[in-house]
Amino acid sequence: MNNKAAKFQEYLTANKITGFNHEEFSDEFHTVMFRSRIMIKGQEIPMAIILDDSIYRVIRIQLVSSVENTAEVINYLNKLNAKYKSYKFYLTEQNNLILDSCVMGKDEEESEVIIAVLNNIIKQMQDEYSDLMHVVWSK
């Protein structure tokens, strides 16, 4: 496990934060992915915190899988991306709707910042989720 991931696991344990499992990848960056689910408007949403040897820490949330009305959704996502500076929305090649937040730093002691950003995303998505889903499911 890379240093950032080990420090993050220590932080989770010390603060009694549960619900995460982790997977280590044998890649050049020694990536470790901490997976969990968050609750937004009563929906369980898959999310991951990706930690590796780079200066980046990524919080990734899969809001919807297989969006069909991509043009309307992309237009709405552009508005959200202009509104929120600390994270961005996009569609994958499979049309999955993803929210990514990148936390940069050199220090392995940034676990508290990662959890604070995640909590902020959850709070703001409580306000945005209904409108976003209205656009996703409209025809």
Backbone as CSV, one residue per row, in Angstrom:
resi,resn,N_x,N_y,N_z,CA_x,CA_y,CA_z,C_x,C_y,C_z
1,MET,0.865,-1.182,0.000,0.000,0.000,0.000,0.905,1.237,0.000
2,ASN,0.602,2.205,-0.878,1.411,3.430,-0.916,1.210,4.240,0.372
3,ASN,2.106,5.212,0.601,2.073,5.980,1.851,0.773,6.739,2.050
4,LYS,0.266,7.366,0.987,-0.993,8.118,1.107,-2.132,7.198,1.516
5,ALA,-2.188,6.036,0.887,-3.257,5.081,1.191,-3.125,4.557,2.616
6,ALA,-1.912,4.273,3.039,-1.699,3.790,4.408,-2.118,4.854,5.421
7,LYS,-1.759,6.110,5.177,-2.153,7.205,6.080,-3.672,7.389,6.072
8,PHE,-4.287,7.237,4.881,-5.738,7.379,4.794,-6.423,6.261,5.577
9,GLN,-5.931,5.034,5.456,-6.500,3.916,6.207,-6.349,4.150,7.703
10,GLU,-5.209,4.656,8.133,-5.002,4.988,9.544,-6.014,6.045,10.002
11,TYR,-6.240,7.056,9.171,-7.204,8.117,9.493,-8.606,7.543,9.637
12,LEU,-9.005,6.687,8.684,-10.332,6.070,8.762,-10.482,5.281,10.055
13,THR,-9.480,4.494,10.394,-9.521,3.669,11.605,-9.568,4.541,12.857
14,ALA,-8.688,5.543,12.921,-8.617,6.406,14.105,-9.910,7.188,14.317
15,ASN,-10.585,7.533,13.235,-11.814,8.326,13.338,-13.082,7.479,13.233
16,LYS,-12.898,6.166,13.293,-14.019,5.218,13.274,-14.941,5.443,12.072
17,ILE,-14.323,5.723,10.923,-15.057,5.883,9.674,-15.074,4.520,8.991
18,THR,-16.276,3.984,8.816,-16.402,2.641,8.261,-17.079,2.697,6.895
19,GLY,-17.228,1.542,6.291,-17.933,1.451,5.025,-17.026,1.496,3.810
20,PHE,-15.730,1.551,4.007,-14.787,1.554,2.899,-14.128,0.182,2.776
21,ASN,-13.937,-0.269,1.549,-13.012,-1.367,1.304,-11.988,-0.854,0.316
22,HIS,-10.848,-1.471,0.264,-9.821,-0.959,-0.638,-9.276,-2.065,-1.537
23,GLU,-8.790,-1.612,-2.686,-8.196,-2.510,-3.668,-6.884,-1.886,-4.129
24,GLU,-5.832,-2.689,-4.104,-4.532,-2.224,-4.563,-4.312,-2.687,-5.995
25,PHE,-3.748,-1.806,-6.810,-3.458,-2.117,-8.196,-1.945,-2.205,-8.384
26,SER,-1.514,-3.089,-9.229,-0.082,-3.259,-9.505,0.300,-2.416,-10.715
27,ASP,0.126,-1.115,-10.587,0.483,-0.230,-11.689,1.702,0.598,-11.298
28,GLU,2.174,1.421,-12.224,3.381,2.198,-11.989,3.224,3.253,-10.899
29,PHE,1.974,3.613,-10.551,1.728,4.633,-9.532,1.325,4.043,-8.188
30,HIS,1.290,2.707,-8.078,0.911,2.034,-6.835,-0.461,2.483,-6.354
31,THR,-1.407,2.504,-7.264,-2.750,3.011,-6.999,-3.490,2.140,-5.996
32,VAL,-4.179,2.795,-5.083,-5.087,2.136,-4.147,-6.436,2.852,-4.258
33,MET,-7.501,2.067,-4.425,-8.841,2.626,-4.546,-9.660,2.215,-3.333
34,PHE,-10.163,3.219,-2.607,-11.047,2.993,-1.473,-12.477,3.171,-1.979
35,ARG,-13.246,2.093,-1.954,-14.621,2.142,-2.466,-15.614,2.185,-1.314
36,SER,-16.728,2.882,-1.603,-17.824,2.949,-0.644,-19.078,3.383,-1.389
37,ARG,-20.093,3.721,-0.640,-21.335,4.271,-1.196,-21.728,5.447,-0.327
38,ILE,-22.332,6.448,-0.972,-22.838,7.597,-0.237,-24.337,7.679,-0.468
39,MET,-25.037,8.338,0.448,-26.478,8.532,0.313,-26.756,9.948,-0.150
40,ILE,-27.459,10.045,-1.281,-27.896,11.339,-1.793,-29.371,11.217,-2.112
41,LYS,-30.179,12.015,-1.426,-31.636,12.013,-1.630,-32.210,10.592,-1.568
42,GLY,-31.750,9.808,-0.610,-32.255,8.457,-0.426,-31.698,7.420,-1.390
43,GLN,-30.783,7.824,-2.268,-30.188,6.904,-3.233,-28.774,6.541,-2.788
44,GLU,-28.449,5.242,-2.830,-27.082,4.803,-2.571,-26.277,4.943,-3.844
45,ILE,-25.239,5.747,-3.795,-24.446,6.088,-4.968,-23.019,5.554,-4.769
46,PRO,-22.494,4.801,-5.748,-21.115,4.305,-5.613,-20.091,5.422,-5.737
47,MET,-19.044,5.325,-4.929,-17.976,6.320,-4.967,-16.652,5.655,-4.647
48,ALA,-15.587,6.348,-5.005,-14.250,5.841,-4.711,-13.318,7.006,-4.419
49,ILE,-12.340,6.740,-3.592,-11.244,7.668,-3.350,-10.001,6.968,-3.882
50,ILE,-9.345,7.616,-4.838,-8.218,7.004,-5.542,-6.941,7.704,-5.104
51,LEU,-6.044,6.919,-4.513,-4.787,7.449,-3.987,-3.626,6.722,-4.652
52,ASP,-2.649,7.493,-5.133,-1.480,6.886,-5.767,-0.238,7.717,-5.440
53,ASP,0.861,7.457,-6.150,2.119,8.135,-5.868,2.226,9.524,-6.501
54,SER,1.217,9.945,-7.231,1.249,11.275,-7.848,0.859,12.333,-6.807
55,ILE,0.796,13.585,-7.239,0.377,14.650,-6.319,-1.141,14.751,-6.221
56,TYR,-1.851,13.877,-6.921,-3.306,13.951,-6.989,-3.975,12.930,-6.080
57,ARG,-5.132,13.329,-5.539,-6.048,12.428,-4.843,-7.387,12.676,-5.529
58,VAL,-8.049,11.629,-5.963,-9.289,11.797,-6.717,-10.455,11.204,-5.933
59,ILE,-11.516,11.990,-5.805,-12.792,11.493,-5.296,-13.664,11.325,-6.531
60,ARG,-14.146,10.112,-6.770,-14.951,9.835,-7.967,-16.289,9.248,-7.535
61,ILE,-17.366,9.855,-8.042,-18.720,9.415,-7.713,-19.446,9.116,-9.010
62,GLN,-20.023,7.922,-9.109,-20.801,7.569,-10.286,-22.261,7.877,-9.987
63,LEU,-22.731,9.004,-10.510,-24.081,9.459,-10.216,-25.144,8.666,-10.966
64,VAL,-24.884,8.326,-12.229,-25.858,7.607,-13.053,-25.089,6.729,-14.025
65,SER,-25.620,5.553,-14.316,-25.037,4.731,-15.374,-25.942,4.785,-16.603
66,SER,-25.332,4.797,-17.757,-26.018,4.723,-19.054,-27.018,5.843,-19.295
67,VAL,-26.545,7.075,-19.312,-27.380,8.217,-19.654,-27.782,8.098,-21.124
68,GLU,-29.059,8.357,-21.410,-29.538,8.236,-22.791,-29.616,9.581,-23.509
69,ASN,-30.140,10.599,-22.878,-30.306,11.898,-23.539,-29.058,12.757,-23.319
70,THR,-27.978,12.346,-23.964,-26.672,12.933,-23.684,-26.584,14.424,-23.999
71,ALA,-27.206,14.879,-25.066,-27.090,16.294,-25.432,-27.641,17.199,-24.333
72,GLU,-28.825,16.864,-23.826,-29.424,17.670,-22.769,-28.603,17.594,-21.482
73,VAL,-28.120,16.403,-21.179,-27.338,16.216,-19.952,-26.026,16.983,-20.042
74,ILE,-25.338,16.904,-21.176,-24.074,17.631,-21.337,-24.290,19.129,-21.185
75,ASN,-25.353,19.642,-21.738,-25.672,21.065,-21.597,-25.837,21.429,-20.117
76,TYR,-26.550,20.596,-19.361,-26.754,20.851,-17.936,-25.439,20.708,-17.160
77,LEU,-24.639,19.705,-17.518,-23.353,19.502,-16.839,-22.428,20.703,-17.041
78,ASN,-22.470,21.298,-18.223,-21.654,22.492,-18.459,-22.037,23.608,-17.497
79,LYS,-23.315,23.746,-17.206,-23.769,24.758,-16.246,-23.274,24.425,-14.835
80,LEU,-23.357,23.146,-14.472,-22.866,22.737,-13.151,-21.351,22.940,-13.045
81,ASN,-20.631,22.603,-14.124,-19.176,22.767,-14.103,-18.764,24.225,-13.966
82,ALA,-19.564,25.131,-14.517,-19.286,26.559,-14.353,-19.584,27.013,-12.924
83,LYS,-20.533,26.365,-12.282,-20.959,26.742,-10.929,-20.006,26.231,-9.854
84,TYR,-19.533,24.983,-9.996,-18.709,24.352,-8.965,-17.257,24.293,-9.401
85,LYS,-16.387,24.888,-8.622,-14.967,24.943,-8.971,-14.191,23.734,-8.466
86,SER,-14.625,23.139,-7.384,-13.820,22.088,-6.763,-14.089,20.693,-7.315
87,TYR,-15.053,20.554,-8.176,-15.289,19.264,-8.823,-15.953,19.444,-10.167
88,LYS,-15.870,18.408,-10.995,-16.382,18.473,-12.361,-17.214,17.238,-12.683
89,PHE,-18.196,17.467,-13.536,-19.106,16.426,-14.008,-18.756,16.085,-15.452
90,TYR,-18.882,14.806,-15.822,-18.656,14.413,-17.211,-19.331,13.082,-17.490
91,LEU,-19.453,12.771,-18.779,-19.952,11.474,-19.215,-18.775,10.650,-19.722
92,THR,-18.729,9.387,-19.329,-17.699,8.479,-19.836,-18.081,7.993,-21.229
93,GLU,-17.219,7.199,-21.839,-17.522,6.609,-23.143,-18.764,5.724,-23.082
94,GLN,-19.061,5.170,-21.912,-20.247,4.332,-21.723,-21.460,5.162,-21.295
95,ASN,-21.331,6.479,-21.319,-22.379,7.415,-20.910,-22.740,7.319,-19.435
96,ASN,-21.769,6.919,-18.609,-21.955,6.981,-17.167,-21.675,8.411,-16.724
97,LEU,-22.520,8.939,-15.862,-22.368,10.304,-15.355,-21.500,10.271,-14.105
98,ILE,-20.347,10.930,-14.196,-19.337,10.892,-13.144,-19.111,12.291,-12.589
99,LEU,-18.873,12.370,-11.300,-18.418,13.585,-10.630,-17.021,13.278,-10.109
100,ASP,-16.045,14.087,-10.495,-14.669,13.938,-10.011,-14.254,15.189,-9.269
101,SER,-13.543,14.988,-8.166,-12.903,16.084,-7.463,-11.454,15.703,-7.259
102,CYS,-10.577,16.622,-7.588,-9.146,16.373,-7.463,-8.598,17.215,-6.326
103,VAL,-7.967,16.560,-5.371,-7.318,17.236,-4.257,-5.822,17.076,-4.483
104,MET,-5.110,18.192,-4.625,-3.677,18.132,-4.893,-2.882,18.398,-3.633
105,GLY,-1.694,17.809,-3.586,-0.806,18.053,-2.476,0.386,17.129,-2.496
106,LYS,1.381,17.460,-1.694,2.592,16.643,-1.601,2.609,15.797,-0.340
107,ASP,1.799,16.154,0.617,1.846,15.561,1.945,0.888,14.379,2.048
108,GLU,1.314,13.324,2.718,0.431,12.181,2.954,-0.581,12.463,4.062
109,GLU,-0.452,13.579,4.754,-1.301,13.906,5.896,-2.526,14.722,5.485
110,GLU,-3.145,14.404,4.374,-4.267,15.190,3.890,-5.588,14.432,3.928
111,SER,-5.651,13.405,4.721,-6.863,12.595,4.811,-8.055,13.426,5.277
112,GLU,-7.820,14.315,6.216,-8.900,15.161,6.724,-9.474,16.050,5.619
113,VAL,-8.604,16.542,4.740,-9.057,17.378,3.616,-9.902,16.537,2.655
114,ILE,-9.471,15.330,2.374,-10.216,14.443,1.470,-11.626,14.208,2.006
115,ILE,-11.746,13.881,3.272,-13.065,13.633,3.874,-13.890,14.920,3.901
116,ALA,-13.258,16.063,4.151,-13.984,17.338,4.145,-14.529,17.652,2.754
117,VAL,-13.731,17.417,1.719,-14.201,17.638,0.341,-15.346,16.684,0.021
118,LEU,-15.208,15.420,0.408,-16.277,14.446,0.180,-17.565,14.878,0.873
119,ASN,-17.472,15.308,2.121,-18.667,15.763,2.844,-19.293,16.991,2.189
120,ASN,-18.462,17.877,1.652,-18.968,19.050,0.947,-19.701,18.638,-0.332
121,ILE,-19.148,17.696,-1.060,-19.809,17.194,-2.269,-21.174,16.612,-1.919
122,ILE,-21.221,15.787,-0.884,-22.484,15.166,-0.480,-23.513,16.246,-0.136
123,LYS,-23.081,17.241,0.613,-23.993,18.332,0.997,-24.509,19.067,-0.234
124,GLN,-23.637,19.428,-1.142,-24.066,20.179,-2.319,-24.883,19.317,-3.283
125,MET,-24.592,18.038,-3.356,-25.370,17.153,-4.232,-26.779,16.938,-3.693
126,GLN,-26.966,17.073,-2.381,-28.323,17.004,-1.832,-29.186,18.102,-2.453
127,ASP,-28.567,19.268,-2.704,-29.293,20.392,-3.297,-29.475,20.239,-4.805
128,GLU,-28.530,19.617,-5.493,-28.536,19.556,-6.961,-29.157,18.287,-7.534
129,TYR,-29.190,17.226,-6.762,-29.507,15.901,-7.296,-30.879,15.833,-7.972
130,SER,-31.902,16.382,-7.361,-33.252,16.298,-7.938,-33.318,16.974,-9.306
131,ASP,-32.747,18.167,-9.427,-32.743,18.858,-10.715,-31.909,18.100,-11.743
132,LEU,-30.776,17.581,-11.317,-29.930,16.800,-12.218,-30.663,15.565,-12.726
133,MET,-31.327,14.852,-11.827,-32.055,13.647,-12.237,-33.239,13.983,-13.142
134,HIS,-33.851,15.150,-12.928,-34.930,15.581,-13.805,-34.418,15.706,-15.239
135,VAL,-33.234,16.282,-15.409,-32.648,16.427,-16.749,-32.239,15.059,-17.301
136,VAL,-31.639,14.225,-16.471,-31.185,12.894,-16.916,-32.351,12.057,-17.418
137,TRP,-33.463,12.088,-16.716,-34.576,11.208,-17.061,-35.608,11.851,-17.994
138,SER,-35.406,13.136,-18.356,-36.359,13.764,-19.286,-36.136,13.244,-20.696
139,LYS,-37.177,13.303,-21.483,-37.080,12.793,-22.861,-37.083,13.932,-23.843
